[in-house]
Amino acid sequence: QGVLNFFDRAENGFVSAYRRPHGKAEEIEVEVEYIACPNIQGKEVILCDPMLATGTSLVLAYEALLSKGRPSRVHVACAIASSVGIRTIQSQLPENTTIHCGAIDAELNDMSYIVPGLGDAGDLSYGPKS
């Protein structure tokens, strides 16, 4: 919501993506349920992910957004990122993508959560998944 408050005249969209819970990091699957977004052809796009852990969710969100056009530039905004997530974004998104993050934590745990991180952003915002 903070980004929308700052860019209060910008168009915005939403990609519903979440991690399906499993036991180990290598078993984690990301599900993209739906996308609600205007045409982004030739526009600058800001992708927000509060905690960029592996980067997989954000890459899948970007790929889903391509059904709405190819942006001229992509900016990634996150509060905390892992080194792994940053490398994923650098290798999977367009070369001119910029990454803006408040802090970088070097480590992911065996569940691919950022360590020390802040916890699960979705659970913190909306409550635990049921």
N, CA, C and O atoms as a printed pandas DataFrame, in Angstrom:
     atom_number atom_name residue_name chain_id  residue_number  x_coord  y_coord  z_coord
0              1         N          GLN        A               1    0.821   -1.188    0.000
1              2        CA          GLN        A               1    0.000    0.000    0.000
2              3         C          GLN        A               1    0.869    1.257    0.000
3              4         O          GLN        A               1    0.486    2.273   -0.580
4              5         N          GLY        A               2    2.021    1.197    0.638
5              6        CA          GLY        A               2    2.893    2.365    0.701
6              7         C          GLY        A               2    3.344    2.844   -0.663
7              8         O          GLY        A               2    3.415    4.049   -0.902
8              9         N          VAL        A               3    3.649    1.921   -1.563
9             10        CA          VAL        A               3    4.070    2.297   -2.919
10            11         C          VAL        A               3    2.913    2.970   -3.645
11            12         O          VAL        A               3    3.111    3.966   -4.341
12            13         N          LEU        A               4    1.707    2.432   -3.486
13            14        CA          LEU        A               4    0.535    3.038   -4.123
14            15         C          LEU        A               4    0.251    4.423   -3.553
15            16         O          LEU        A               4   -0.190    5.311   -4.283
16            17         N          ASN        A               5    0.496    4.619   -2.265
17            18        CA          ASN        A               5    0.310    5.943   -1.671
18            19         C          ASN        A               5    1.286    6.954   -2.266
19            20         O          ASN        A               5    0.926    8.110   -2.485
20            21         N          PHE        A               6    2.506    6.527   -2.526
21            22        CA          PHE        A               6    3.517    7.422   -3.083
22            23         C          PHE        A               6    3.242    7.709   -4.559
23            24         O          PHE        A               6    3.310    8.858   -4.995
24            25         N          PHE        A               7    2.934    6.668   -5.320
25            26        CA          PHE        A               7    2.624    6.811   -6.750
26            27         C          PHE        A               7    1.105    6.810   -6.922
27            28         O          PHE        A               7    0.541    5.946   -7.593
28            29         N          ASP        A               8    0.462    7.788   -6.307
29            30        CA          ASP        A               8   -0.998    7.775   -6.199
30            31         C          ASP        A               8   -1.743    8.013   -7.514
31            32         O          ASP        A               8   -2.959    7.832   -7.563
32            33         N          ARG        A               9   -1.057    8.405   -8.557
33            34        CA          ARG        A               9   -1.725    8.591   -9.856
34            35         C          ARG        A               9   -1.333    7.520  -10.868
35            36         O          ARG        A               9   -1.740    7.572  -12.028
36            37         N          ALA        A              10   -0.553    6.565  -10.428
37            38        CA          ALA        A              10   -0.092    5.503  -11.330
38            39         C          ALA        A              10   -1.146    4.411  -11.461
39            40         O          ALA        A              10   -1.891    4.127  -10.523
40            41         N          GLU        A              11   -1.192    3.807  -12.644
41            42        CA          GLU        A              11   -2.010    2.613  -12.800
42            43         C          GLU        A              11   -1.384    1.521  -11.942
43            44         O          GLU        A              11   -0.186    1.554  -11.662
44            45         N          ASN        A              12   -2.194    0.560  -11.530
45            46        CA          ASN        A              12   -1.625   -0.529  -10.749
46            47         C          ASN        A              12   -2.338   -1.830  -11.060
47            48         O          ASN        A              12   -3.464   -1.846  -11.555
48            49         N          GLY        A              13   -1.658   -2.902  -10.760
49            50        CA          GLY        A              13   -2.195   -4.233  -10.986
50            51         C          GLY        A              13   -1.796   -5.142   -9.844
51            52         O          GLY        A              13   -1.094   -4.733   -8.919
52            53         N          PHE        A              14   -2.252   -6.380   -9.922
53            54        CA          PHE        A              14   -1.982   -7.341   -8.858
54            55         C          PHE        A              14   -1.773   -8.716   -9.465
55            56         O          PHE        A              14   -2.550   -9.158  -10.311
56            57         N          VAL        A              15   -0.729   -9.380   -9.029
57            58        CA          VAL        A              15   -0.487  -10.769   -9.411
58            59         C          VAL        A              15   -0.584  -11.591   -8.132
59            60         O          VAL        A              15    0.185  -11.381   -7.194
60            61         N          SER        A              16   -1.523  -12.520   -8.094
61            62        CA          SER        A              16   -1.676  -13.392   -6.932
62            63         C          SER        A              16   -0.725  -14.569   -7.082
63            64         O          SER        A              16   -0.960  -15.472   -7.885
64            65         N          ALA        A              17    0.346  -14.551   -6.305
65            66        CA          ALA        A              17    1.337  -15.634   -6.333
66            67         C          ALA        A              17    1.677  -16.002   -4.896
67            68         O          ALA        A              17    1.852  -15.130   -4.045
68            69         N          TYR        A              18    1.768  -17.286   -4.637
69            70        CA          TYR        A              18    2.127  -17.731   -3.293
70            71         C          TYR        A              18    2.897  -19.037   -3.357
71            72         O          TYR        A              18    2.835  -19.779   -4.337
72            73         N          ARG        A              19    3.626  -19.293   -2.278
73            74        CA          ARG        A              19    4.377  -20.544   -2.170
74            75         C          ARG        A              19    3.469  -21.621   -1.601
75            76         O          ARG        A              19    2.824  -21.428   -0.571
76            77         N          ARG        A              20    3.429  -22.746   -2.279
77            78        CA          ARG        A              20    2.742  -23.901   -1.707
78            79         C          ARG        A              20    3.672  -24.490   -0.656
79            80         O          ARG        A              20    4.830  -24.790   -0.946
80            81         N          PRO        A              21    3.173  -24.655    0.557
81            82        CA          PRO        A              21    4.061  -25.155    1.610
82            83         C          PRO        A              21    4.415  -26.630    1.417
83            84         O          PRO        A              21    3.550  -27.467    1.163
84            85         N          HIS        A              22    5.681  -26.915    1.542
85            86        CA          HIS        A              22    6.215  -28.277    1.509
86            87         C          HIS        A              22    7.310  -28.349    2.557
87            88         O          HIS        A              22    7.574  -27.372    3.257
88            89         N          GLY        A              23    7.931  -29.478    2.660
89            90        CA          GLY        A              23    8.929  -29.678    3.699
90            91         C          GLY        A              23   10.276  -29.034    3.440
91            92         O          GLY        A              23   10.848  -28.430    4.347
92            93         N          LYS        A              24   10.798  -29.145    2.229
93            94        CA          LYS        A              24   12.161  -28.694    1.962
94            95         C          LYS        A              24   12.182  -27.638    0.868
95            96         O          LYS        A              24   11.260  -27.546    0.058
96            97         N          ALA        A              25   13.232  -26.852    0.858
97            98        CA          ALA        A              25   13.352  -25.758   -0.111
98            99         C          ALA        A              25   13.251  -26.251   -1.542
99           100         O          ALA        A              25   12.615  -25.605   -2.375
100          101         N          GLU        A              26   13.871  -27.391   -1.838
101          102        CA          GLU        A              26   13.848  -27.877   -3.220
102          103         C          GLU        A              26   12.469  -28.381   -3.644
103          104         O          GLU        A              26   12.239  -28.637   -4.826
104          105         N          GLU        A              27   11.544  -28.525   -2.676
105          106        CA          GLU        A              27   10.184  -28.972   -2.986
106          107         C          GLU        A              27    9.200  -27.812   -3.089
107          108         O          GLU        A              27    8.023  -28.031   -3.376
108          109         N          ILE        A              28    9.656  -26.589   -2.862
109          110        CA          ILE        A              28    8.758  -25.434   -2.868
110          111         C          ILE        A              28    8.272  -25.156   -4.282
111          112         O          ILE        A              28    9.059  -25.089   -5.226
112          113         N          GLU        A              29    6.962  -24.996   -4.407
113          114        CA          GLU        A              29    6.346  -24.637   -5.681
114          115         C          GLU        A              29    5.661  -23.291   -5.512
115          116         O          GLU        A              29    5.091  -23.003   -4.459
116          117         N          VAL        A              30    5.719  -22.480   -6.535
117          118        CA          VAL        A              30    5.042  -21.187   -6.508
118          119         C          VAL        A              30    3.835  -21.275   -7.422
119          120         O          VAL        A              30    3.946  -21.686   -8.577
120          121         N          GLU        A              31    2.687  -20.889   -6.901
121          122        CA          GLU        A              31    1.429  -20.919   -7.639
122          123         C          GLU        A              31    1.038  -19.488   -7.997
123          124         O          GLU        A              31    0.935  -18.635   -7.116
124          125         N          VAL        A              32    0.822  -19.223   -9.272
125          126        CA          VAL        A              32    0.268  -17.943   -9.715
126          127         C          VAL        A              32   -1.203  -18.198   -9.987
127          128         O          VAL        A              32   -1.554  -18.891  -10.941
128          129         N          GLU        A              33   -2.077  -17.626   -9.132
129          130        CA          GLU        A              33   -3.512  -17.889   -9.245
130          131         C          GLU        A              33   -4.184  -17.027  -10.304
131          132         O          GLU        A              33   -4.923  -17.530  -11.151
132          133         N          TYR        A              34   -3.923  -15.738  -10.249
133          134        CA          TYR        A              34   -4.566  -14.850  -11.218
134          135         C          TYR        A              34   -3.781  -13.554  -11.333
135          136         O          TYR        A              34   -2.894  -13.258  -10.531
136          137         N          ILE        A              35   -4.138  -12.794  -12.356
137          138        CA          ILE        A              35   -3.520  -11.494  -12.584
138          139         C          ILE        A              35   -4.622  -10.496  -12.929
139          140         O          ILE        A              35   -5.502  -10.788  -13.738
140          141         N          ALA        A              36   -4.566   -9.332  -12.316
141          142        CA          ALA        A              36   -5.478   -8.231  -12.620
142          143         C          ALA        A              36   -4.597   -7.018  -12.891
143          144         O          ALA        A              36   -3.985   -6.469  -11.975
144          145         N          CYS        A              37   -4.536   -6.603  -14.156
145          146        CA          CYS        A              37   -3.552   -5.587  -14.525
146          147         C          CYS        A              37   -3.955   -4.898  -15.821
147          148         O          CYS        A              37   -4.488   -5.544  -16.723
148          149         N          PRO        A              38   -3.707   -3.589  -15.926
149          150        CA          PRO        A              38   -3.930   -2.915  -17.205
150          151         C          PRO        A              38   -2.829   -3.292  -18.199
151          152         O          PRO        A              38   -1.879   -3.992  -17.847
152          153         N          ASN        A              39   -2.960   -2.832  -19.414
153          154        CA          ASN        A              39   -1.931   -3.042  -20.429
154          155         C          ASN        A              39   -0.647   -2.342  -19.976
155          156         O          ASN        A              39   -0.683   -1.179  -19.574
156          157         N          ILE        A              40    0.480   -3.045  -20.041
157          158        CA          ILE        A              40    1.757   -2.457  -19.608
158          159         C          ILE        A              40    2.738   -2.285  -20.766
159          160         O          ILE        A              40    3.915   -2.002  -20.544
160          161         N          GLN        A              41    2.268   -2.453  -21.980
161          162        CA          GLN        A              41    3.142   -2.349  -23.152
162          163         C          GLN        A              41    3.870   -1.004  -23.172
163          164         O          GLN        A              41    3.236    0.051  -23.191
164          165         N          GLY        A              42    5.207   -1.049  -23.167
165          166        CA          GLY        A              42    6.012    0.162  -23.263
166          167         C          GLY        A              42    6.048    1.027  -22.016
167          168         O          GLY        A              42    6.576    2.138  -22.062
168          169         N          LYS        A              43    5.503    0.554  -20.906
169          170        CA          LYS        A              43    5.457    1.349  -19.674
170          171         C          LYS        A              43    6.534    0.888  -18.695
171          172         O          LYS        A              43    7.016   -0.243  -18.767
172          173         N          GLU        A              44    6.901    1.783  -17.783
173          174        CA          GLU        A              44    7.782    1.385  -16.685
174          175         C          GLU        A              44    6.927    0.709  -15.626
175          176         O          GLU        A              44    5.837    1.177  -15.299
176          177         N          VAL        A              45    7.434   -0.398  -15.094
177          178        CA          VAL        A              45    6.686   -1.199  -14.131
178          179         C          VAL        A              45    7.514   -1.356  -12.861
179          180         O          VAL        A              45    8.716   -1.617  -12.918
180          181         N          ILE        A              46    6.856   -1.194  -11.714
181          182        CA          ILE        A              46    7.491   -1.450  -10.423
182          183         C          ILE        A              46    6.884   -2.732   -9.871
183          184         O          ILE        A              46    5.677   -2.805   -9.641
184          185         N          LEU        A              47    7.722   -3.738   -9.660
185          186        CA          LEU        A              47    7.287   -4.991   -9.046
186          187         C          LEU        A              47    7.676   -4.940   -7.573
187          188         O          LEU        A              47    8.849   -4.773   -7.239
188          189         N          CYS        A              48    6.688   -5.085   -6.697
189          190        CA          CYS        A              48    6.940   -5.013   -5.257
190          191         C          CYS        A              48    6.861   -6.404   -4.642
191          192         O          CYS        A              48    5.894   -7.136   -4.857
192          193         N          ASP        A              49    7.866   -6.752   -3.891
193          194        CA          ASP        A              49    7.897   -8.001   -3.138
194          195         C          ASP        A              49    8.539   -7.651   -1.805
195          196         O          ASP        A              49    9.736   -7.368   -1.764
196          197         N          PRO        A              50    7.778   -7.660   -0.711
197          198        CA          PRO        A              50    8.333   -7.204    0.570
198          199         C          PRO        A              50    9.631   -7.905    0.944
199          200         O          PRO        A              50   10.572   -7.273    1.422
200          201         N          MET        A              51    9.675   -9.229    0.719
201          202        CA          MET        A              51   10.867  -10.002    1.051
202          203         C          MET        A              51   11.240  -10.882   -0.131
203          204         O          MET        A              51   10.583  -11.885   -0.406
204          205         N          LEU        A              52   12.287  -10.500   -0.814
205          206        CA          LEU        A              52   12.756  -11.212   -2.002
206          207         C          LEU        A              52   13.702  -12.321   -1.546
207          208         O          LEU        A              52   14.886  -12.078   -1.313
208          209         N          ALA        A              53   13.175  -13.535   -1.422
209          210        CA          ALA        A              53   13.979  -14.658   -0.922
210          211         C          ALA        A              53   14.708  -15.345   -2.073
211          212         O          ALA        A              53   15.863  -15.022   -2.347
212          213         N          THR        A              54   14.055  -16.283   -2.746
213          214        CA          THR        A              54   14.694  -16.968   -3.882
214          215         C          THR        A              54   14.546  -16.182   -5.174
215          216         O          THR        A              54   15.333  -16.364   -6.103
216          217         N          GLY        A              55   13.541  -15.306   -5.245
217          218        CA          GLY        A              55   13.260  -14.558   -6.464
218          219         C          GLY        A              55   12.310  -15.274   -7.407
219          220         O          GLY        A              55   11.867  -14.691   -8.396
220          221         N          THR        A              56   11.990  -16.529   -7.116
221          222        CA          THR        A              56   11.135  -17.323   -8.000
222          223         C          THR        A              56    9.747  -16.721   -8.152
223          224         O          THR        A              56    9.238  -16.628   -9.270
224          225         N          SER        A              57    9.122  -16.309   -7.051
225          226        CA          SER        A              57    7.772  -15.729   -7.123
226          227         C          SER        A              57    7.760  -14.479   -7.987
227          228         O          SER        A              57    6.848  -14.280   -8.791
228          229         N          LEU        A              58    8.770  -13.639   -7.823
229          230        CA          LEU        A              58    8.816  -12.402   -8.588
230          231         C          LEU        A              58    9.041  -12.671  -10.070
231          232         O          LEU        A              58    8.442  -12.004  -10.913
232          233         N          VAL        A              59    9.890  -13.632  -10.401
233          234        CA          VAL        A              59   10.118  -13.984  -11.810
234          235         C          VAL        A              59    8.827  -14.513  -12.426
235          236         O          VAL        A              59    8.487  -14.145  -13.551
236          237         N          LEU        A              60    8.103  -15.370  -11.709
237          238        CA          LEU        A              60    6.833  -15.891  -12.230
238          239         C          LEU        A              60    5.790  -14.785  -12.367
239          240         O          LEU        A              60    4.996  -14.793  -13.308
240          241         N          ALA        A              61    5.786  -13.832  -11.431
241          242        CA          ALA        A              61    4.872  -12.692  -11.542
242          243         C          ALA        A              61    5.200  -11.873  -12.786
243          244         O          ALA        A              61    4.299  -11.467  -13.520
244          245         N          TYR        A              62    6.482  -11.630  -13.025
245          246        CA          TYR        A              62    6.902  -10.898  -14.224
246          247         C          TYR        A              62    6.462  -11.639  -15.485
247          248         O          TYR        A              62    5.923  -11.030  -16.409
248          249         N          GLU        A              63    6.690  -12.934  -15.523
249          250        CA          GLU        A              63    6.296  -13.724  -16.696
250          251         C          GLU        A              63    4.786  -13.678  -16.908
251          252         O          GLU        A              63    4.328  -13.633  -18.050
252          253         N          ALA        A              64    4.004  -13.688  -15.823
253          254        CA          ALA        A              64    2.547  -13.570  -15.943
254          255         C          ALA        A              64    2.164  -12.199  -16.489
255          256         O          ALA        A              64    1.238  -12.086  -17.293
256          257         N          LEU        A              65    2.868  -11.166  -16.058
257          258        CA          LEU        A              65    2.580   -9.807  -16.530
258          259         C          LEU        A              65    2.830   -9.634  -18.020
259          260         O          LEU        A              65    2.221   -8.769  -18.649
260          261         N          LEU        A              66    3.707  -10.431  -18.587
261          262        CA          LEU        A              66    3.991  -10.310  -20.020
262          263         C          LEU        A              66    2.758  -10.571  -20.878
263          264         O          LEU        A              66    2.728  -10.186  -22.047
264          265         N          SER        A              67    1.739  -11.220  -20.315
265          266        CA          SER        A              67    0.481  -11.398  -21.049
266          267         C          SER        A              67   -0.243  -10.062  -21.225
267          268         O          SER        A              67   -1.176   -9.960  -22.022
268          269         N          LYS        A              68    0.185   -9.042  -20.486
269          270        CA          LYS        A              68   -0.412   -7.706  -20.568
270          271         C          LYS        A              68    0.472   -6.728  -21.330
271          272         O          LYS        A              68    0.187   -5.531  -21.357
272          273         N          GLY        A              69    1.543   -7.223  -21.950
273          274        CA          GLY        A              69    2.445   -6.373  -22.721
274          275         C          GLY        A              69    3.865   -6.469  -22.198
275          276         O          GLY        A              69    4.112   -7.030  -21.130
276          277         N          ARG        A              70    4.791   -5.918  -22.959
277          278        CA          ARG        A              70    6.207   -5.931  -22.566
278          279         C          ARG        A              70    6.571   -4.534  -22.064
279          280         O          ARG        A              70    6.524   -3.570  -22.828
280          281         N          PRO        A              71    6.936   -4.420  -20.777
281          282        CA          PRO        A              71    7.279   -3.100  -20.242
282          283         C          PRO        A              71    8.597   -2.573  -20.808
283          284         O          PRO        A              71    9.460   -3.345  -21.226
284          285         N          SER        A              72    8.737   -1.252  -20.815
285          286        CA          SER        A              72    9.984   -0.645  -21.287
286          287         C          SER        A              72   11.095   -0.799  -20.253
287          288         O          SER        A              72   12.274   -0.866  -20.597
288          289         N          ARG        A              73   10.708   -0.853  -19.005
289          290        CA          ARG        A              73   11.689   -0.971  -17.920
290          291         C          ARG        A              73   11.010   -1.581  -16.706
291          292         O          ARG        A              73    9.820   -1.367  -16.474
292          293         N          VAL        A              74   11.774   -2.342  -15.934
293          294        CA          VAL        A              74   11.263   -2.979  -14.722
294          295         C          VAL        A              74   12.100   -2.512  -13.536
295          296         O          VAL        A              74   13.330   -2.493  -13.589
296          297         N          HIS        A              75   11.405   -2.136  -12.470
297          298        CA          HIS        A              75   12.042   -1.791  -11.202
298          299         C          HIS        A              75   11.519   -2.781  -10.166
299          300         O          HIS        A              75   10.315   -3.029  -10.105
300          301         N          VAL        A              76   12.391   -3.339   -9.367
301          302        CA          VAL        A              76   12.004   -4.249   -8.297
302          303         C          VAL        A              76   12.199   -3.509   -6.980
303          304         O          VAL        A              76   13.278   -2.979   -6.715
304          305         N          ALA        A              77   11.148   -3.474   -6.149
305          306        CA          ALA        A              77   11.211   -2.811   -4.850
306          307         C          ALA        A              77   10.926   -3.832   -3.753
307          308         O          ALA        A              77    9.919   -4.540   -3.799
308          309         N          CYS        A              78   11.813   -3.902   -2.774
309          310        CA          CYS        A              78   11.612   -4.833   -1.661
310          311         C          CYS        A              78   12.238   -4.258   -0.390
311          312         O          CYS        A              78   13.183   -3.471   -0.446
312          313         N          ALA        A              79   11.694   -4.663    0.747
313          314        CA          ALA        A              79   12.247   -4.224    2.027
314          315         C          ALA        A              79   13.554   -4.950    2.315
315          316         O          ALA        A              79   14.554   -4.340    2.693
316          317         N          ILE        A              80   13.522   -6.278    2.128
317          318        CA          ILE        A              80   14.702   -7.109    2.367
318          319         C          ILE        A              80   14.854   -8.064    1.197
319          320         O          ILE        A              80   13.868   -8.587    0.679
320          321         N          ALA        A              81   16.088   -8.286    0.786
321          322        CA          ALA        A              81   16.375   -9.251   -0.281
322          323         C          ALA        A              81   17.506  -10.163    0.169
323          324         O          ALA        A              81   18.360   -9.772    0.964
324          325         N          SER        A              82   17.496  -11.373   -0.347
325          326        CA          SER        A              82   18.634  -12.271   -0.126
326          327         C          SER        A              82   19.574  -12.143   -1.318
327          328         O          SER        A              82   19.174  -11.699   -2.394
328          329         N          SER        A              83   20.807  -12.532   -1.115
329          330        CA          SER        A              83   21.769  -12.535   -2.222
330          331         C          SER        A              83   21.301  -13.457   -3.336
331          332         O          SER        A              83   21.485  -13.153   -4.515
332          333         N          VAL        A              84   20.695  -14.584   -2.969
333          334        CA          VAL        A              84   20.162  -15.540   -3.951
334          335         C          VAL        A              84   19.076  -14.883   -4.790
335          336         O          VAL        A              84   19.084  -14.999   -6.016
336          337         N          GLY        A              85   18.140  -14.193   -4.142
337          338        CA          GLY        A              85   17.056  -13.530   -4.855
338          339         C          GLY        A              85   17.555  -12.472   -5.817
339          340         O          GLY        A              85   17.050  -12.352   -6.933
340          341         N          ILE        A              86   18.539  -11.709   -5.391
341          342        CA          ILE        A              86   19.108  -10.676   -6.262
342          343         C          ILE        A              86   19.744  -11.311   -7.493
343          344         O          ILE        A              86   19.550  -10.832   -8.611
344          345         N          ARG        A              87   20.501  -12.384   -7.293
345          346        CA          ARG        A              87   21.117  -13.065   -8.442
346          347         C          ARG        A              87   20.053  -13.626   -9.387
347          348         O          ARG        A              87   20.221  -13.582  -10.606
348          349         N          THR        A              88   18.964  -14.150   -8.833
349          350        CA          THR        A              88   17.880  -14.673   -9.673
350          351         C          THR        A              88   17.288  -13.563  -10.530
351          352         O          THR        A              88   17.088  -13.744  -11.732
352          353         N          ILE        A              89   17.006  -12.419   -9.921
353          354        CA          ILE        A              89   16.431  -11.287  -10.657
354          355         C          ILE        A              89   17.403  -10.818  -11.738
355          356         O          ILE        A              89   16.994  -10.546  -12.867
356          357         N          GLN        A              90   18.672  -10.723  -11.398
357          358        CA          GLN        A              90   19.670  -10.266  -12.372
358          359         C          GLN        A              90   19.793  -11.217  -13.557
359          360         O          GLN        A              90   20.097  -10.779  -14.667
360          361         N          SER        A              91   19.565  -12.495  -13.341
361          362        CA          SER        A              91   19.721  -13.461  -14.436
362          363         C          SER        A              91   18.425  -13.734  -15.201
363          364         O          SER        A              91   18.478  -14.189  -16.343
364          365         N          GLN        A              92   17.263  -13.464  -14.597
365          366        CA          GLN        A              92   15.993  -13.852  -15.213
366          367         C          GLN        A              92   15.156  -12.690  -15.748
367          368         O          GLN        A              92   14.303  -12.902  -16.610
368          369         N          LEU        A              93   15.379  -11.478  -15.262
369          370        CA          LEU        A              93   14.618  -10.329  -15.732
370          371         C          LEU        A              93   15.459   -9.541  -16.736
371          372         O          LEU        A              93   16.661   -9.781  -16.847
372          373         N          PRO        A              94   14.852   -8.608  -17.465
373          374        CA          PRO        A              94   15.605   -7.853  -18.476
374          375         C          PRO        A              94   16.854   -7.192  -17.894
375          376         O          PRO        A              94   16.913   -6.867  -16.708
376          377         N          GLU        A              95   17.838   -7.004  -18.751
377          378        CA          GLU        A              95   19.140   -6.472  -18.343
378          379         C          GLU        A              95   19.045   -5.098  -17.684
379          380         O          GLU        A              95   19.831   -4.794  -16.787
380          381         N          ASN        A              96   18.098   -4.264  -18.111
381          382        CA          ASN        A              96   18.004   -2.906  -17.558
382          383         C          ASN        A              96   17.136   -2.833  -16.297
383          384         O          ASN        A              96   16.763   -1.739  -15.875
384          385         N          THR        A              97   16.812   -3.970  -15.695
385          386        CA          THR        A              97   16.030   -3.998  -14.456
386          387         C          THR        A              97   16.847   -3.397  -13.315
387          388         O          THR        A              97   18.035   -3.685  -13.170
388          389         N          THR        A              98   16.195   -2.557  -12.507
389          390        CA          THR        A              98   16.841   -2.010  -11.314
390          391         C          THR        A              98   16.230   -2.662  -10.081
391          392         O          THR        A              98   15.048   -3.006  -10.070
392          393         N          ILE        A              99   17.041   -2.827   -9.050
393          394        CA          ILE        A              99   16.583   -3.423   -7.792
394          395         C          ILE        A              99   16.797   -2.400   -6.687
395          396         O          ILE        A              99   17.902   -1.890   -6.507
396          397         N          HIS        A             100   15.734   -2.105   -5.949
397          398        CA          HIS        A             100   15.788   -1.168   -4.832
398          399         C          HIS        A             100   15.377   -1.939   -3.580
399          400         O          HIS        A             100   14.239   -2.399   -3.484
400          401         N          CYS        A             101   16.288   -2.084   -2.626
401          402        CA          CYS        A             101   15.927   -2.804   -1.404
402          403         C          CYS        A             101   16.525   -2.101   -0.190
403          404         O          CYS        A             101   17.563   -1.443   -0.269
404          405         N          GLY        A             102   15.832   -2.267    0.933
405          406        CA          GLY        A             102   16.273   -1.625    2.166
406          407         C          GLY        A             102   17.471   -2.304    2.799
407          408         O          GLY        A             102   18.327   -1.642    3.387
408          409         N          ALA        A             103   17.536   -3.635    2.680
409          410        CA          ALA        A             103   18.632   -4.395    3.287
410          411         C          ALA        A             103   18.830   -5.693    2.525
411          412         O          ALA        A             103   17.902   -6.220    1.911
412          413         N          ILE        A             104   20.059   -6.200    2.577
413          414        CA          ILE        A             104   20.368   -7.488    1.959
414          415         C          ILE        A             104   20.824   -8.435    3.062
415          416         O          ILE        A             104   21.783   -8.154    3.780
416          417         N          ASP        A             105   20.126   -9.555    3.187
417          418        CA          ASP        A             105   20.528  -10.623    4.096
418          419         C          ASP        A             105   21.102  -11.738    3.237
419          420         O          ASP        A             105   20.481  -12.163    2.262
420          421         N          ALA        A             106   22.272  -12.203    3.594
421          422        CA          ALA        A             106   23.004  -13.142    2.736
422          423         C          ALA        A             106   22.427  -14.550    2.729
423          424         O          ALA        A             106   22.659  -15.301    1.782
424          425         N          GLU        A             107   21.688  -14.923    3.754
425          426        CA          GLU        A             107   21.366  -16.331    3.957
426          427         C          GLU        A             107   19.886  -16.657    3.778
427          428         O          GLU        A             107   19.014  -15.839    4.072
428          429         N          LEU        A             108   19.621  -17.871    3.288
429          430        CA          LEU        A             108   18.280  -18.461    3.275
430          431         C          LEU        A             108   18.339  -19.717    4.135
431          432         O          LEU        A             108   19.347  -20.424    4.136
432          433         N          ASN        A             109   17.250  -20.002    4.877
433          434        CA          ASN        A             109   17.237  -21.233    5.663
434          435         C          ASN        A             109   16.761  -22.405    4.806
435          436         O          ASN        A             109   16.566  -22.250    3.601
436          437         N          ASP        A             110   16.572  -23.571    5.417
437          438        CA          ASP        A             110   16.203  -24.761    4.647
438          439         C          ASP        A             110   14.795  -24.702    4.069
439          440         O          ASP        A             110   14.430  -25.547    3.252
440          441         N          MET        A             111   13.996  -23.715    4.482
441          442        CA          MET        A             111   12.666  -23.499    3.908
442          443         C          MET        A             111   12.671  -22.334    2.918
443          444         O          MET        A             111   11.613  -21.895    2.467
444          445         N          SER        A             112   13.846  -21.841    2.586
445          446        CA          SER        A             112   14.048  -20.711    1.670
446          447         C          SER        A             112   13.474  -19.400    2.197
447          448         O          SER        A             112   13.045  -18.550    1.416
448          449         N          TYR        A             113   13.465  -19.235    3.510
449          450        CA          TYR        A             113   13.126  -17.953    4.111
450          451         C          TYR        A             113   14.417  -17.188    4.368
451          452         O          TYR        A             113   15.455  -17.784    4.657
452          453         N          ILE        A             114   14.344  -15.865    4.261
453          454        CA          ILE        A             114   15.503  -15.012    4.488
454          455         C          ILE        A             114   15.883  -15.050    5.970
455          456         O          ILE        A             114   15.018  -14.955    6.841
456          457         N          VAL        A             115   17.182  -15.190    6.248
457          458        CA          VAL        A             115   17.684  -15.212    7.615
458          459         C          VAL        A             115   18.625  -14.023    7.803
459          460         O          VAL        A             115   19.570  -13.890    7.024
460          461         N          PRO        A             116   18.417  -13.138    8.807
461          462        CA          PRO        A             116   17.359  -13.249    9.788
462          463         C          PRO        A             116   15.985  -12.839    9.254
463          464         O          PRO        A             116   14.977  -13.342    9.750
464          465         N          GLY        A             117   15.906  -11.955    8.275
465          466        CA          GLY        A             117   14.625  -11.596    7.663
466          467         C          GLY        A             117   13.621  -11.034    8.647
467          468         O          GLY        A             117   13.973  -10.596    9.743
468          469         N          LEU        A             118   12.366  -11.056    8.235
469          470        CA          LEU        A             118   11.279  -10.523    9.067
470          471         C          LEU        A             118   10.135  -11.513    9.246
471          472         O          LEU        A             118    9.156  -11.198    9.923
472          473         N          GLY        A             119   10.232  -12.686    8.664
473          474        CA          GLY        A             119    9.130  -13.646    8.706
474          475         C          GLY        A             119    8.413  -13.678    7.366
475          476         O          GLY        A             119    8.916  -13.149    6.375
476          477         N          ASP        A             120    7.248  -14.294    7.336
477          478        CA          ASP        A             120    6.449  -14.421    6.114
478          479         C          ASP        A             120    5.596  -13.170    5.935
479          480         O          ASP        A             120    4.702  -12.912    6.740
480          481         N          ALA        A             121    5.861  -12.394    4.894
481          482        CA          ALA        A             121    5.160  -11.117    4.687
482          483         C          ALA        A             121    3.657  -11.309    4.550
483          484         O          ALA        A             121    2.883  -10.521    5.094
484          485         N          GLY        A             122    3.232  -12.344    3.832
485          486        CA          GLY        A             122    1.801  -12.598    3.677
486          487         C          GLY        A             122    1.141  -12.932    4.997
487          488         O          GLY        A             122    0.066  -12.416    5.303
488          489         N          ASP        A             123    1.775  -13.795    5.786
489          490        CA          ASP        A             123    1.231  -14.152    7.096
490          491         C          ASP        A             123    1.186  -12.935    8.016
491          492         O          ASP        A             123    0.213  -12.743    8.746
492          493         N          LEU        A             124    2.233  -12.115    7.984
493          494        CA          LEU        A             124    2.270  -10.922    8.826
494          495         C          LEU        A             124    1.191   -9.917    8.428
495          496         O          LEU        A             124    0.622   -9.244    9.287
496          497         N          SER        A             125    0.911   -9.815    7.140
497          498        CA          SER        A             125   -0.071   -8.841    6.652
498          499         C          SER        A             125   -1.508   -9.324    6.789
499          500         O          SER        A             125   -2.397   -8.556    7.157
500          501         N          TYR        A             126   -1.731  -10.608    6.489
501          502        CA          TYR        A             126   -3.104  -11.093    6.352
502          503         C          TYR        A             126   -3.447  -12.263    7.259
503          504         O          TYR        A             126   -4.585  -12.734    7.241
504          505         N          GLY        A             127   -2.500  -12.744    8.049
505          506        CA          GLY        A             127   -2.723  -13.905    8.903
506          507         C          GLY        A             127   -2.202  -15.160    8.235
507          508         O          GLY        A             127   -1.967  -15.179    7.026
508          509         N          PRO        A             128   -2.019  -16.221    9.029
509          510        CA          PRO        A             128   -1.473  -17.464    8.466
510          511         C          PRO        A             128   -2.405  -18.097    7.446
511          512         O          PRO        A             128   -3.625  -17.944    7.516
512          513         N          LYS        A             129   -1.815  -18.809    6.501
513          514        CA          LYS        A             129   -2.601  -19.506    5.482
514          515         C          LYS        A             129   -3.344  -20.667    6.126
515          516         O          LYS        A             129   -2.849  -21.299    7.059
516          517         N          SER        A             130   -4.528  -20.934    5.618
517          518        CA          SER        A             130   -5.277  -22.075    6.165
518          519         C          SER        A             130   -5.549  -23.096    5.092
519          520         O          SER        A             130   -6.167  -24.125    5.362
